[in-house]
Amino acid sequence: MASRTGKTRMARKVKQARKGKARKRREQNKGTTPKFAIHKK
């Protein structure tokens, strides 16, 4: 069985990794290109 300290450290690590996941996914799906038109013809 893992120690309480080990569990806490792992939980914190997972929490940190999850932070901003929604934003990252949104940007990945939407793309991070500028909103203005690059090629105007």
HTML snippet that shows the backbone in 3Dmol.js (N, CA, C, O; Angstrom):
<script src="https://3Dmol.org/build/3Dmol-min.js"></script>
<div id="view" style="width:600px;height:400px;position:relative"></div>
<script>
const pdb = `
ATOM      1  N   MET A   1       0.842  -1.194   0.000  1.00  0.00           N
ATOM      2  CA  MET A   1       0.000   0.000   0.000  1.00  0.00           C
ATOM      3  C   MET A   1       0.885   1.255   0.000  1.00  0.00           C
ATOM      4  O   MET A   1       1.899   1.320   0.696  1.00  0.00           O
ATOM      5  N   ALA A   2       0.483   2.226  -0.781  1.00  0.00           N
ATOM      6  CA  ALA A   2       1.248   3.470  -0.870  1.00  0.00           C
ATOM      7  C   ALA A   2       1.082   4.294   0.406  1.00  0.00           C
ATOM      8  O   ALA A   2       0.050   4.236   1.074  1.00  0.00           O
ATOM      9  N   SER A   3       2.116   5.054   0.723  1.00  0.00           N
ATOM     10  CA  SER A   3       2.046   5.906   1.913  1.00  0.00           C
ATOM     11  C   SER A   3       1.127   7.091   1.642  1.00  0.00           C
ATOM     12  O   SER A   3       0.845   7.431   0.493  1.00  0.00           O
ATOM     13  N   ARG A   4       0.677   7.700   2.704  1.00  0.00           N
ATOM     14  CA  ARG A   4      -0.216   8.866   2.567  1.00  0.00           C
ATOM     15  C   ARG A   4       0.498  10.004   1.841  1.00  0.00           C
ATOM     16  O   ARG A   4      -0.102  10.699   1.022  1.00  0.00           O
ATOM     17  N   THR A   5       1.769  10.185   2.144  1.00  0.00           N
ATOM     18  CA  THR A   5       2.546  11.242   1.488  1.00  0.00           C
ATOM     19  C   THR A   5       2.638  10.979  -0.002  1.00  0.00           C
ATOM     20  O   THR A   5       2.498  11.890  -0.819  1.00  0.00           O
ATOM     21  N   GLY A   6       2.877   9.720  -0.344  1.00  0.00           N
ATOM     22  CA  GLY A   6       2.965   9.341  -1.756  1.00  0.00           C
ATOM     23  C   GLY A   6       1.668   9.589  -2.503  1.00  0.00           C
ATOM     24  O   GLY A   6       1.665  10.070  -3.636  1.00  0.00           O
ATOM     25  N   LYS A   7       0.564   9.250  -1.845  1.00  0.00           N
ATOM     26  CA  LYS A   7      -0.764   9.470  -2.444  1.00  0.00           C
ATOM     27  C   LYS A   7      -0.996  10.955  -2.683  1.00  0.00           C
ATOM     28  O   LYS A   7      -1.466  11.360  -3.746  1.00  0.00           O
ATOM     29  N   THR A   8      -0.658  11.763  -1.679  1.00  0.00           N
ATOM     30  CA  THR A   8      -0.850  13.214  -1.780  1.00  0.00           C
ATOM     31  C   THR A   8      -0.027  13.780  -2.929  1.00  0.00           C
ATOM     32  O   THR A   8      -0.524  14.569  -3.733  1.00  0.00           O
ATOM     33  N   ARG A   9       1.239  13.368  -2.999  1.00  0.00           N
ATOM     34  CA  ARG A   9       2.120  13.868  -4.062  1.00  0.00           C
ATOM     35  C   ARG A   9       1.587  13.500  -5.434  1.00  0.00           C
ATOM     36  O   ARG A   9       1.606  14.312  -6.359  1.00  0.00           O
ATOM     37  N   MET A  10       1.109  12.264  -5.558  1.00  0.00           N
ATOM     38  CA  MET A  10       0.573  11.808  -6.838  1.00  0.00           C
ATOM     39  C   MET A  10      -0.684  12.591  -7.199  1.00  0.00           C
ATOM     40  O   MET A  10      -0.867  12.990  -8.349  1.00  0.00           O
ATOM     41  N   ALA A  11      -1.555  12.810  -6.201  1.00  0.00           N
ATOM     42  CA  ALA A  11      -2.792  13.553  -6.434  1.00  0.00           C
ATOM     43  C   ALA A  11      -2.488  14.969  -6.915  1.00  0.00           C
ATOM     44  O   ALA A  11      -3.138  15.476  -7.829  1.00  0.00           O
ATOM     45  N   ARG A  12      -1.497  15.599  -6.295  1.00  0.00           N
ATOM     46  CA  ARG A  12      -1.110  16.956  -6.689  1.00  0.00           C
ATOM     47  C   ARG A  12      -0.574  16.978  -8.114  1.00  0.00           C
ATOM     48  O   ARG A  12      -0.867  17.883  -8.896  1.00  0.00           O
ATOM     49  N   LYS A  13       0.221  15.952  -8.433  1.00  0.00           N
ATOM     50  CA  LYS A  13       0.815  15.848  -9.767  1.00  0.00           C
ATOM     51  C   LYS A  13      -0.281  15.728 -10.831  1.00  0.00           C
ATOM     52  O   LYS A  13      -0.239  16.397 -11.863  1.00  0.00           O
ATOM     53  N   VAL A  14      -1.252  14.872 -10.561  1.00  0.00           N
ATOM     54  CA  VAL A  14      -2.362  14.655 -11.487  1.00  0.00           C
ATOM     55  C   VAL A  14      -3.187  15.936 -11.646  1.00  0.00           C
ATOM     56  O   VAL A  14      -3.585  16.305 -12.751  1.00  0.00           O
ATOM     57  N   LYS A  15      -3.431  16.602 -10.516  1.00  0.00           N
ATOM     58  CA  LYS A  15      -4.202  17.844 -10.512  1.00  0.00           C
ATOM     59  C   LYS A  15      -3.533  18.907 -11.384  1.00  0.00           C
ATOM     60  O   LYS A  15      -4.194  19.588 -12.168  1.00  0.00           O
ATOM     61  N   GLN A  16      -2.217  19.037 -11.234  1.00  0.00           N
ATOM     62  CA  GLN A  16      -1.443  19.993 -12.024  1.00  0.00           C
ATOM     63  C   GLN A  16      -1.530  19.668 -13.513  1.00  0.00           C
ATOM     64  O   GLN A  16      -1.669  20.559 -14.351  1.00  0.00           O
ATOM     65  N   ALA A  17      -1.445  18.380 -13.825  1.00  0.00           N
ATOM     66  CA  ALA A  17      -1.476  17.948 -15.226  1.00  0.00           C
ATOM     67  C   ALA A  17      -2.826  18.233 -15.865  1.00  0.00           C
ATOM     68  O   ALA A  17      -2.916  18.547 -17.052  1.00  0.00           O
ATOM     69  N   ARG A  18      -3.896  18.117 -15.038  1.00  0.00           N
ATOM     70  CA  ARG A  18      -5.243  18.334 -15.567  1.00  0.00           C
ATOM     71  C   ARG A  18      -5.574  19.802 -15.782  1.00  0.00           C
ATOM     72  O   ARG A  18      -6.445  20.134 -16.587  1.00  0.00           O
ATOM     73  N   LYS A  19      -4.883  20.679 -15.067  1.00  0.00           N
ATOM     74  CA  LYS A  19      -5.181  22.105 -15.159  1.00  0.00           C
ATOM     75  C   LYS A  19      -5.008  22.611 -16.583  1.00  0.00           C
ATOM     76  O   LYS A  19      -3.999  22.338 -17.234  1.00  0.00           O
ATOM     77  N   GLY A  20      -5.986  23.339 -17.051  1.00  0.00           N
ATOM     78  CA  GLY A  20      -5.884  23.946 -18.378  1.00  0.00           C
ATOM     79  C   GLY A  20      -6.115  22.971 -19.513  1.00  0.00           C
ATOM     80  O   GLY A  20      -5.892  23.315 -20.674  1.00  0.00           O
ATOM     81  N   LYS A  21      -6.557  21.759 -19.203  1.00  0.00           N
ATOM     82  CA  LYS A  21      -6.756  20.758 -20.247  1.00  0.00           C
ATOM     83  C   LYS A  21      -7.880  21.171 -21.193  1.00  0.00           C
ATOM     84  O   LYS A  21      -7.794  20.960 -22.403  1.00  0.00           O
ATOM     85  N   ALA A  22      -8.944  21.767 -20.627  1.00  0.00           N
ATOM     86  CA  ALA A  22     -10.082  22.192 -21.433  1.00  0.00           C
ATOM     87  C   ALA A  22      -9.655  23.292 -22.410  1.00  0.00           C
ATOM     88  O   ALA A  22     -10.035  23.284 -23.581  1.00  0.00           O
ATOM     89  N   ARG A  23      -8.863  24.233 -21.907  1.00  0.00           N
ATOM     90  CA  ARG A  23      -8.388  25.333 -22.753  1.00  0.00           C
ATOM     91  C   ARG A  23      -7.492  24.800 -23.874  1.00  0.00           C
ATOM     92  O   ARG A  23      -7.604  25.217 -25.026  1.00  0.00           O
ATOM     93  N   LYS A  24      -6.609  23.878 -23.518  1.00  0.00           N
ATOM     94  CA  LYS A  24      -5.702  23.300 -24.511  1.00  0.00           C
ATOM     95  C   LYS A  24      -6.475  22.574 -25.599  1.00  0.00           C
ATOM     96  O   LYS A  24      -6.162  22.687 -26.784  1.00  0.00           O
ATOM     97  N   ARG A  25      -7.498  21.821 -25.177  1.00  0.00           N
ATOM     98  CA  ARG A  25      -8.312  21.075 -26.141  1.00  0.00           C
ATOM     99  C   ARG A  25      -9.074  22.025 -27.050  1.00  0.00           C
ATOM    100  O   ARG A  25      -9.171  21.805 -28.258  1.00  0.00           O
ATOM    101  N   ARG A  26      -9.620  23.095 -26.451  1.00  0.00           N
ATOM    102  CA  ARG A  26     -10.354  24.098 -27.229  1.00  0.00           C
ATOM    103  C   ARG A  26      -9.462  24.718 -28.293  1.00  0.00           C
ATOM    104  O   ARG A  26      -9.858  24.839 -29.453  1.00  0.00           O
ATOM    105  N   GLU A  27      -8.264  25.107 -27.897  1.00  0.00           N
ATOM    106  CA  GLU A  27      -7.332  25.727 -28.839  1.00  0.00           C
ATOM    107  C   GLU A  27      -6.890  24.759 -29.913  1.00  0.00           C
ATOM    108  O   GLU A  27      -6.700  25.143 -31.068  1.00  0.00           O
ATOM    109  N   GLN A  28      -6.725  23.496 -29.531  1.00  0.00           N
ATOM    110  CA  GLN A  28      -6.296  22.486 -30.491  1.00  0.00           C
ATOM    111  C   GLN A  28      -7.379  22.277 -31.547  1.00  0.00           C
ATOM    112  O   GLN A  28      -7.080  22.180 -32.738  1.00  0.00           O
ATOM    113  N   ASN A  29      -8.632  22.208 -31.111  1.00  0.00           N
ATOM    114  CA  ASN A  29      -9.743  21.987 -32.038  1.00  0.00           C
ATOM    115  C   ASN A  29      -9.996  23.203 -32.918  1.00  0.00           C
ATOM    116  O   ASN A  29     -10.251  23.074 -34.115  1.00  0.00           O
ATOM    117  N   LYS A  30      -9.924  24.377 -32.317  1.00  0.00           N
ATOM    118  CA  LYS A  30     -10.217  25.624 -33.027  1.00  0.00           C
ATOM    119  C   LYS A  30      -9.046  26.042 -33.894  1.00  0.00           C
ATOM    120  O   LYS A  30      -9.236  26.616 -34.966  1.00  0.00           O
ATOM    121  N   GLY A  31      -7.856  25.761 -33.442  1.00  0.00           N
ATOM    122  CA  GLY A  31      -6.665  26.226 -34.143  1.00  0.00           C
ATOM    123  C   GLY A  31      -6.265  27.572 -33.569  1.00  0.00           C
ATOM    124  O   GLY A  31      -7.110  28.300 -33.048  1.00  0.00           O
ATOM    125  N   THR A  32      -4.995  27.906 -33.658  1.00  0.00           N
ATOM    126  CA  THR A  32      -4.534  29.144 -33.039  1.00  0.00           C
ATOM    127  C   THR A  32      -4.136  30.178 -34.092  1.00  0.00           C
ATOM    128  O   THR A  32      -3.265  31.017 -33.860  1.00  0.00           O
ATOM    129  N   THR A  33      -4.786  30.103 -35.244  1.00  0.00           N
ATOM    130  CA  THR A  33      -4.505  31.074 -36.296  1.00  0.00           C
ATOM    131  C   THR A  33      -5.151  32.406 -35.954  1.00  0.00           C
ATOM    132  O   THR A  33      -6.147  32.433 -35.231  1.00  0.00           O
ATOM    133  N   PRO A  34      -4.608  33.522 -36.456  1.00  0.00           N
ATOM    134  CA  PRO A  34      -5.203  34.833 -36.164  1.00  0.00           C
ATOM    135  C   PRO A  34      -6.609  34.971 -36.776  1.00  0.00           C
ATOM    136  O   PRO A  34      -6.951  34.286 -37.739  1.00  0.00           O
ATOM    137  N   LYS A  35      -7.390  35.851 -36.206  1.00  0.00           N
ATOM    138  CA  LYS A  35      -8.776  36.017 -36.644  1.00  0.00           C
ATOM    139  C   LYS A  35      -8.881  36.808 -37.954  1.00  0.00           C
ATOM    140  O   LYS A  35      -9.879  36.700 -38.667  1.00  0.00           O
ATOM    141  N   PHE A  36      -7.858  37.598 -38.268  1.00  0.00           N
ATOM    142  CA  PHE A  36      -7.923  38.381 -39.496  1.00  0.00           C
ATOM    143  C   PHE A  36      -7.447  37.553 -40.684  1.00  0.00           C
ATOM    144  O   PHE A  36      -6.695  36.591 -40.523  1.00  0.00           O
ATOM    145  N   ALA A  37      -7.890  37.933 -41.866  1.00  0.00           N
ATOM    146  CA  ALA A  37      -7.545  37.206 -43.086  1.00  0.00           C
ATOM    147  C   ALA A  37      -6.076  37.444 -43.428  1.00  0.00           C
ATOM    148  O   ALA A  37      -5.604  38.581 -43.428  1.00  0.00           O
ATOM    149  N   ILE A  38      -5.375  36.379 -43.711  1.00  0.00           N
ATOM    150  CA  ILE A  38      -3.956  36.500 -44.022  1.00  0.00           C
ATOM    151  C   ILE A  38      -3.777  36.859 -45.507  1.00  0.00           C
ATOM    152  O   ILE A  38      -3.045  37.786 -45.855  1.00  0.00           O
ATOM    153  N   HIS A  39      -4.469  36.096 -46.374  1.00  0.00           N
ATOM    154  CA  HIS A  39      -4.353  36.339 -47.817  1.00  0.00           C
ATOM    155  C   HIS A  39      -5.596  37.050 -48.325  1.00  0.00           C
ATOM    156  O   HIS A  39      -6.680  36.469 -48.369  1.00  0.00           O
ATOM    157  N   LYS A  40      -5.436  38.288 -48.702  1.00  0.00           N
ATOM    158  CA  LYS A  40      -6.575  39.031 -49.247  1.00  0.00           C
ATOM    159  C   LYS A  40      -6.347  39.245 -50.732  1.00  0.00           C
ATOM    160  O   LYS A  40      -5.367  39.872 -51.135  1.00  0.00           O
ATOM    161  N   LYS A  41      -7.254  38.723 -51.543  1.00  0.00           N
ATOM    162  CA  LYS A  41      -7.164  38.910 -53.000  1.00  0.00           C
ATOM    163  C   LYS A  41      -8.518  39.138 -53.588  1.00  0.00           C
ATOM    164  O   LYS A  41      -8.643  39.315 -54.800  1.00  0.00           O
TER     165      LYS A  41
END
`;
const viewer = $3Dmol.createViewer("view");
viewer.addModel(pdb, "pdb");
viewer.setStyle({}, {cartoon: {color: "spectrum"}});
viewer.zoomTo();
viewer.render();
</script>
